[in-house]
Amino acid sequence: MIKIFLVEDEVFALKTLHRKITDLNQDYEIVGTATDGTEALPKIQATHPAIVITDIRMSDMDGLTLIENMKKMHIDALPVIVSGYQEFEYAKQAMKLGVEDYLLKPVELSELDKCLRQCLMRLESRYLPKNIYSFLIGNEAFNLEPIISDGPLTLLYLIFSNPLNHTDTMFHPNTGYLPGEKVKEIFKKEVKAASIFCFDGIYSNEKVLLIPQTDHLKAKEDMYLEKILPILVQEFSFPVTIYYMESRAKSLTYDIRTARKCCTRNVIPGTSGYNHKLLEDPAPEDLSGMIELLSLLIRQEDYKLIYSNLLRLLKRWQTEKRPILSCQSELVFILNSLKRSFQVKKIAGLDSTFLVENILCFSSSPKELACDFTQLMADLTSGNKGSNESTISGEELVRRIDMYFQNHLSSSITLQMLADELNVSKVYLCRVFKKYKNVTPMDYFNRMKIHHACELIREFPSLQLAEISDKLGFNDVYYFSKVFKRITGIAPSSYRKENRNSD
């Protein structure tokens, strides 16, 4: 619920405004009232409202002085003023203080509704773009208290495709950036909630949703997720894993971390699903027979049979609902055993854990995973004759990738497009590039784009950020801003301001 604080010296006007807000029957909560600014200021500090509606003319401390003091004390609630007709020009001057809107007395219900809806949109634009990456890997607290009361919330963590586990990247190579507005729109069609909040997760293939629990939504998660899950899969063309739990505004920092860990552990490769409990970890299985068979087939260079046997194993794991972390552990064991058999210490200078994680993040189905792991088996020997992967040197491949990126800075490129252009697999491409550049290809590409964006901001200070975003092939200006800040540590608007000041 959106927290609102009312400041009005006329008791009747205060009660009337309170009643009208209640009559709107929306997710609004009046967290406090006061009859002047002096009384209001400490109460506002204590209640953390999202919106403060205040009269202008009051004894002791008037509305404008209250707003000025709120700014000085870094209280970021949205101020809305209420004034009489004779104070209309006076009210317009107040807009210079950052007042969100003004309402004329007597306050009409329709105008009040319009004003609060606009405030809600502004609040969403302020809070929803907050990327939770910083607090998931650091110590920042995640606070939505101003726009959500401490009532129960349904917290949903969504992972599209398979999860990433390295904090040196934020871009999932398989999914790219997924627009949160589209996810929110799908949920709003099925969940009849007045407010649904959608945030980016730690990586570009993850989303966090918060839905305030009401009587008609309580314990109904399975009902609406059963409808929503296939819609998400169809819309984004990736398997989706959802973990949900009850939370409250004050515990979101801890609960979001917990939800992500649980969601990651519940991912089953190539499968979509939702749950509010952790899946059971299966017992390790005896893979000695499979390892002996794969070793024989590798020596015979029979990669079709390697693929078919791996596919059979992976499909069985999928049927058994074996979680991705268990699959990863078993595949690392298989790879390490085969490396010992062929006396190979490392492939492309990378250890088994990275190689398997690399394969898993690209694979959305057992077929893709079997294909990519078969390619890895081929790299254990010199028998890989079927593609450029054995005929082109690593240095040359990286040089071609770099050149391709430089020539396509204005394009939105996926790793699949790049792999097709160079006639190599995504797994091999990413592996070799990581070895030579110590960064994934798409992270490198985005760094190139942001470097060019910095040049554009310096050379053309009047150029709009939306224009720069379009020139560099980003899907939207918000995504561009998020990538810019992730790479440079500063928002593009702040970067522009700093450069103007230095001039």
C-alpha positions in Angstrom: 0.0 0.0 0.0 1.2 3.5 -0.8 1.8 5.5 2.4 0.3 9.0 2.5 0.7 11.7 5.2 -1.9 14.6 5.4 -1.1 18.1 6.7 -4.1 20.5 7.1 -5.0 23.0 9.8 -8.8 22.9 9.2 -10.1 19.9 11.0 -13.2 19.5 8.7 -11.0 19.8 5.6 -8.6 17.2 7.0 -11.3 14.7 7.7 -12.9 15.3 4.3 -9.6 14.7 2.5 -9.0 11.6 4.6 -12.5 10.2 3.7 -12.1 10.9 0.0 -8.8 9.1 -0.2 -10.5 6.1 1.6 -13.4 6.4 -0.8 -11.1 5.8 -3.8 -10.8 2.2 -2.6 -7.2 1.9 -3.8 -4.0 0.7 -2.1 -3.5 3.9 -0.2 -2.7 4.0 3.6 -3.0 7.2 5.6 0.0 6.8 8.0 -0.4 10.1 9.8 -1.9 13.5 10.0 -0.9 16.9 11.4 -2.3 20.4 11.6 0.9 22.4 10.7 4.4 21.8 9.5 6.0 21.9 12.9 3.9 19.0 14.1 4.2 17.2 10.7 8.0 17.1 10.2 8.9 14.6 13.0 5.9 12.5 12.2 6.9 12.3 8.5 10.4 11.3 9.6 8.9 8.5 11.7 6.3 7.1 9.3 8.3 7.3 6.0 5.4 8.2 3.7 5.7 8.1 -0.1 3.4 11.1 -0.5 2.8 14.2 1.7 -0.4 16.2 0.9 -0.2 19.6 2.6 -2.1 22.8 2.8 -0.1 25.9 2.0 -1.3 28.4 4.6 -1.0 27.1 8.1 0.0 28.6 11.4 3.5 28.1 12.8 5.1 26.4 9.8 3.3 26.7 6.4 3.3 24.1 3.7 6.1 25.6 1.6 8.4 25.9 4.6 7.6 22.3 5.4 8.5 21.2 1.9 11.8 23.2 2.1 12.7 21.5 5.4 11.9 18.1 3.9 14.3 18.8 1.1 17.0 19.9 3.5 16.5 16.7 5.6 16.6 14.6 2.4 13.1 13.3 2.9 12.2 12.1 -0.6 8.4 11.8 -0.2 6.5 13.4 -3.1 4.9 16.7 -1.9 1.4 17.6 -3.1 -0.1 21.0 -2.1 -3.7 21.9 -1.5 -4.7 25.6 -2.0 -7.7 27.8 -2.4 -8.5 29.5 -5.7 -7.1 32.9 -4.4 -3.7 31.2 -3.8 -3.5 29.8 -7.3 -0.4 31.8 -8.4 1.2 31.2 -5.1 0.7 27.5 -5.6 2.3 27.6 -9.1 5.5 29.2 -7.5 5.6 26.2 -5.2 6.2 23.9 -8.1 9.8 25.3 -8.3 10.4 23.5 -5.0 9.7 20.2 -6.6 6.1 19.9 -5.6 4.6 17.0 -7.5 1.1 18.5 -8.0 -1.4 20.9 -6.5 -5.1 20.5 -5.8 -7.6 23.3 -5.6 -10.1 23.5 -2.7 -12.6 22.0 -2.4 -10.8 18.9 -3.6 -12.8 17.0 -6.2 -12.7 13.2 -6.0 -11.8 12.8 -9.7 -8.9 15.3 -9.4 -7.6 13.6 -6.3 -7.8 10.2 -8.0 -5.9 11.6 -11.1 -3.3 13.3 -8.8 -2.6 10.1 -6.8 -2.4 8.0 -9.9 0.2 10.3 -11.3 2.1 10.2 -8.1 2.0 6.4 -8.2 3.5 6.4 -11.7 6.3 8.8 -10.5 7.0 6.6 -7.5 7.2 3.5 -9.8 9.7 5.3 -12.0 11.7 6.2 -8.9 11.7 2.8 -7.2 11.1 0.2 -9.9 14.3 0.8 -11.9 16.4 0.2 -8.8 18.8 -2.6 -9.7 19.2 -5.1 -6.8 22.6 -6.2 -8.1 24.4 -3.8 -5.7 22.8 -5.1 -2.5 22.8 -8.8 -3.6 26.6 -8.7 -3.8 27.2 -5.9 -1.2 25.9 -4.5 1.9 23.2 -2.1 0.6 19.8 -2.4 2.1 16.8 -2.7 -0.2 14.0 -0.4 1.1 10.5 -0.1 -0.4 9.0 1.0 2.9 7.7 4.3 1.5 5.6 2.7 -1.1 4.7 -0.6 0.6 3.3 -0.9 4.1 4.6 -3.6 6.3 1.7 -5.9 5.4 2.3 -9.4 3.9 3.7 -9.5 0.3 4.1 -12.3 -2.1 7.8 -12.2 -3.3 8.4 -14.0 -6.6 11.9 -14.6 -8.0 12.0 -15.5 -11.7 15.0 -17.0 -13.6 14.7 -17.3 -17.4 16.8 -20.1 -18.9 19.6 -21.3 -16.6 21.2 -19.2 -13.9 24.6 -17.5 -13.9 26.9 -17.7 -10.9 29.7 -15.3 -11.7 29.5 -11.7 -10.3 31.9 -10.4 -13.0 29.1 -10.2 -15.5 25.5 -9.1 -15.5 24.5 -10.1 -19.1 23.2 -13.6 -19.7 24.6 -14.7 -23.0 21.5 -16.7 -24.0 18.6 -14.4 -23.0 20.0 -10.9 -23.3 18.0 -8.2 -21.5 14.4 -9.1 -20.7 12.0 -6.1 -20.4 10.5 -5.9 -16.9 7.4 -4.0 -18.2 6.5 -7.0 -20.3 6.7 -9.4 -17.3 4.7 -7.0 -15.2 2.0 -6.7 -17.9 1.6 -10.5 -18.1 1.2 -10.7 -14.3 -1.3 -7.8 -14.2 -3.6 -9.5 -16.7 -3.9 -12.6 -14.5 -3.4 -11.2 -11.0 -6.1 -8.8 -10.0 -3.9 -6.7 -7.7 -3.9 -2.9 -7.6 -0.1 -2.8 -7.3 2.5 -5.1 -8.8 6.2 -4.1 -8.5 8.7 -5.6 -10.9 12.5 -5.2 -10.5 15.6 -6.5 -12.3 17.4 -9.3 -10.6 21.1 -9.7 -10.2 21.6 -10.9 -13.8 19.8 -9.8 -17.0 17.8 -13.0 -17.1 16.2 -12.6 -13.6 13.2 -10.6 -12.3 11.8 -9.9 -8.9 8.1 -9.3 -8.4 6.3 -8.1 -5.3 2.5 -8.4 -4.9 0.8 -7.0 -1.8 -1.4 -9.8 -0.3 -5.1 -9.1 -0.1 -7.9 -11.3 1.1 -8.7 -12.4 -2.5 -5.1 -13.1 -3.4 -3.9 -14.8 -0.2 -2.7 -18.4 -0.8 -3.7 -18.1 -4.5 -0.2 -18.2 -5.9 -0.4 -21.7 -7.4 -3.7 -20.8 -9.1 -2.4 -17.7 -11.0 1.1 -19.1 -11.6 -0.4 -22.1 -13.4 -1.9 -19.7 -15.9 1.1 -17.3 -16.1 4.0 -19.7 -16.5 3.1 -21.0 -20.0 2.4 -17.4 -21.1 5.9 -16.3 -19.9 7.5 -19.3 -21.7 5.7 -18.5 -24.9 6.5 -14.8 -24.8 10.2 -15.1 -24.1 11.0 -18.5 -25.6 13.0 -19.7 -22.6 12.2 -22.1 -19.7 11.2 -20.1 -16.6 11.7 -21.1 -12.9 9.7 -19.2 -10.2 10.3 -19.4 -6.5 7.7 -17.6 -4.3 7.5 -16.8 -0.6 5.8 -14.5 1.8 7.8 -11.4 2.8 7.4 -7.9 4.3 8.8 -4.5 3.4 11.3 -4.5 6.3 12.7 -8.0 5.5 13.0 -7.6 1.7 16.8 -7.4 1.8 17.2 -10.8 3.4 14.2 -12.4 1.7 15.2 -11.5 -1.9 18.7 -13.1 -1.3 17.0 -16.1 0.1 14.5 -16.3 -2.8 17.3 -16.2 -5.4 19.2 -18.9 -3.7 16.2 -21.1 -3.6 15.1 -20.3 -7.1 18.7 -21.1 -8.4 18.6 -24.5 -6.6 15.2 -25.3 -8.0 16.1 -24.8 -11.7 15.8 -28.0 -13.7 17.6 -27.7 -17.1 15.1 -27.4 -20.0 12.1 -27.3 -17.7 9.7 -24.6 -16.4 8.1 -24.7 -13.0 7.1 -22.8 -9.8 7.4 -23.7 -6.2 7.6 -22.3 -2.7 9.7 -25.2 -1.4 13.2 -26.4 -2.2 13.4 -29.4 -4.3 15.1 -32.4 -2.7 18.7 -33.1 -3.7 19.0 -36.5 -5.3 21.6 -38.9 -4.2 24.8 -39.1 -6.4 24.5 -41.9 -9.0 27.1 -44.3 -10.2 28.4 -42.9 -13.5 31.4 -45.3 -13.9 29.7 -47.2 -16.8 28.8 -43.9 -18.6 32.4 -42.6 -18.2 33.8 -45.9 -19.6 31.4 -45.7 -22.6 32.2 -42.1 -23.3 35.9 -42.7 -23.1 35.6 -45.5 -25.6 33.4 -43.5 -28.0 35.8 -40.5 -27.8 38.7 -42.7 -28.9 36.5 -44.0 -31.7 35.5 -40.4 -32.6 31.9 -41.5 -32.7 30.4 -38.2 -31.7 26.9 -39.2 -32.8 26.8 -42.0 -30.2 28.3 -39.7 -27.6 25.5 -37.2 -28.3 22.8 -39.9 -28.1 24.0 -41.3 -24.9 24.4 -37.9 -23.2 20.9 -36.9 -24.4 19.5 -40.1 -22.9 21.2 -39.4 -19.6 20.1 -35.7 -19.6 16.5 -36.6 -20.4 16.4 -39.0 -17.6 17.7 -36.4 -15.2 15.0 -34.0 -16.5 12.3 -36.7 -15.9 13.7 -37.2 -12.4 13.5 -33.4 -11.9 17.2 -33.3 -11.0 18.1 -29.7 -10.1 20.7 -27.9 -12.1 23.3 -27.7 -9.3 23.2 -31.5 -9.1 23.5 -31.8 -12.9 26.5 -29.5 -12.8 28.2 -31.5 -10.1 27.7 -34.8 -12.0 28.9 -33.3 -15.3 32.0 -31.9 -13.7 32.7 -35.3 -12.3 32.3 -36.9 -15.8 34.5 -34.2 -17.4 37.3 -34.6 -14.7 37.2 -38.4 -15.1 37.6 -38.1 -18.8 40.4 -35.5 -18.5 42.3 -37.9 -16.3 41.7 -40.7 -18.8 43.1 -38.7 -21.7 45.8 -37.0 -19.5 44.4 -33.5 -20.1 44.8 -31.0 -17.3 42.8 -28.1 -18.8 40.8 -27.4 -21.9 41.6 -23.9 -23.4 43.3 -23.1 -20.1 40.0 -23.3 -18.1 39.0 -25.6 -15.3 36.1 -28.1 -15.4 33.8 -26.1 -13.2 33.9 -23.0 -15.5 33.6 -25.1 -18.6 30.4 -26.9 -17.3 28.9 -23.7 -16.0 29.6 -22.1 -19.4 27.8 -24.9 -21.2 24.8 -24.9 -18.8 24.2 -21.2 -19.2 23.8 -21.6 -22.9 21.6 -24.6 -22.9 17.8 -24.2 -22.7 17.0 -27.9 -23.4 18.6 -31.4 -23.0 19.3 -31.4 -26.7 21.3 -28.2 -26.5 23.2 -29.4 -23.4 24.0 -32.7 -25.0 25.2 -31.0 -28.2 27.5 -28.6 -26.3 28.9 -31.3 -24.0 29.6 -33.5 -27.0 31.6 -30.6 -28.5 33.5 -30.4 -25.2 34.2 -34.2 -25.5 35.6 -33.5 -29.0 38.0 -31.0 -27.6 39.6 -33.7 -25.4 41.3 -35.0 -28.5 42.5 -33.8 -31.9 39.7 -35.4 -33.7 37.4 -32.3 -34.0 37.4 -31.8 -37.8 34.0 -30.5 -38.4 34.2 -26.8 -37.9 36.5 -23.8 -37.8 37.0 -24.5 -34.1 40.1 -26.6 -34.9 41.4 -24.6 -37.9 41.3 -21.0 -36.6 43.7 -19.9 -33.8 42.4 -18.4 -30.6 44.1 -15.1 -31.3 42.6 -14.8 -34.8 39.1 -15.7 -33.5 39.4 -12.9 -30.8 40.7 -10.5 -33.4 37.7 -11.2 -35.7 35.2 -10.8 -32.8 36.8 -7.5 -31.9 36.6 -6.3 -35.5 33.0 -7.5 -35.8 32.0 -5.6 -32.6 33.7 -2.4 -33.8 31.8 -2.5 -37.1 28.4 -3.2 -35.4 28.4 -0.8 -32.4 24.9 0.4 -33.5 23.5 -3.1 -33.6 21.8 -5.3 -31.0 23.9 -8.5 -31.4 23.3 -11.8 -29.7 25.9 -14.4 -29.0 24.1 -16.8 -31.4 24.4 -14.2 -34.2 28.1 -13.8 -33.5 28.6 -17.6 -33.4 26.8 -18.0 -36.8 28.9 -15.2 -38.4 32.1 -16.9 -37.3 30.9 -20.5 -37.9 31.8 -21.6 -34.3 29.6 -22.8 -31.4 28.5 -20.3 -28.7 30.3 -22.4 -26.1 33.6 -22.5 -27.9 33.4 -18.8 -28.8 32.7 -17.8 -25.2 35.4 -20.1 -23.9 38.2 -18.8 -26.2 37.2 -15.2 -25.7 37.2 -15.5 -22.0 40.7 -17.1 -22.1 42.2 -14.2 -24.0 40.2 -11.2 -22.7 39.2 -12.5 -19.3 35.7 -11.3 -19.9 32.7 -12.7 -21.8 32.1 -11.5 -25.4 28.8 -9.7 -24.6 30.3 -8.0 -21.6 33.2 -6.8 -23.8 30.7 -5.6 -26.5 28.7 -3.6 -24.0 31.9 -2.1 -22.6 32.8 -1.0 -26.1 29.4 0.6 -26.5 29.5 2.4 -23.2 33.0 3.7 -24.0 31.6 5.1 -27.2 28.6 6.5 -25.3 31.0 8.4 -23.0 32.7 9.9 -26.1 29.3 11.0 -27.5 28.3 12.6 -24.2 31.6 14.5 -24.1 31.5 15.6 -27.7 27.8 16.3 -28.0 26.5 17.4 -24.6 23.1 18.4 -25.9 22.4 15.0 -27.4 19.5 13.2 -25.6 20.3 10.0 -23.7 17.5 8.3 -25.7 19.2 9.2 -28.9 22.5 7.8 -27.7 20.7 4.7 -26.6 19.2 4.3 -30.0 22.5 5.0 -31.8 24.2 2.2 -29.8 21.4 -0.4 -30.4 20.0 -0.7 -26.8 16.4 -1.7 -26.5 15.4 1.2 -24.2 17.0 4.2 -22.5 16.5 2.6 -19.0 18.5 -0.5 -20.0 21.2 1.7 -21.5 21.4 3.8 -18.2 21.6 0.6 -16.2 24.4 -0.8 -18.3 26.2 2.5 -18.3 26.1 2.7 -14.5 27.1 -0.9 -14.1 30.2 -0.4 -16.2 31.2 3.2 -15.2 29.9 3.3 -11.7 27.9 6.5 -12.5 24.6 7.3 -14.2 24.9 8.8 -17.7 23.1 11.9 -16.6 25.6 12.4 -13.8 28.5 11.7 -16.2 27.1 14.5 -18.5 26.8 16.9 -15.6 30.4 16.2 -14.4 31.8 16.8 -17.8 29.8 20.1 -18.2 31.2 21.2 -14.8 34.7 20.3 -15.8 34.4 22.5 -18.9 
